[in-house]
Amino acid sequence: MNKERIHKWLKRIGIWGFLFFLIKGLVWLAVLFGLFKACE
């Protein structure tokens, strides 16, 4: 029972961690693209 709960918790943190870094990466790409466009 305890092992299942820990595994489920780690899986949830993994999904949220993946989403956090994905969104963070997309935001940085948008910022860099905006700066590139502003320099033209």
C-alpha positions in Angstrom: 0.0 0.0 0.0 2.7 2.5 1.0 4.9 1.7 -2.1 1.9 2.3 -4.4 1.2 5.7 -2.8 4.9 6.8 -3.2 5.0 5.6 -6.8 1.8 7.5 -7.6 3.1 10.7 -6.0 6.4 10.5 -7.9 4.5 9.9 -11.1 2.3 13.0 -10.5 5.4 15.2 -9.7 7.1 13.9 -12.8 4.1 14.9 -15.0 3.9 18.4 -13.4 7.7 18.8 -13.6 7.6 17.9 -17.3 4.7 20.4 -18.0 6.6 23.1 -16.0 9.8 22.8 -18.1 7.8 22.5 -21.3 5.9 25.7 -20.6 9.1 27.4 -19.4 10.9 26.5 -22.6 8.0 27.7 -24.8 7.9 31.0 -22.9 11.7 31.5 -23.5 11.3 30.7 -27.2 8.5 33.3 -27.4 10.7 35.9 -25.6 13.7 35.3 -27.8 11.5 35.3 -31.0 10.0 38.7 -29.8 13.5 40.2 -29.2 14.6 39.0 -32.6 11.6 40.6 -34.3 12.1 43.8 -32.4 15.7 44.1 -33.6 14.7 43.9 -37.3 
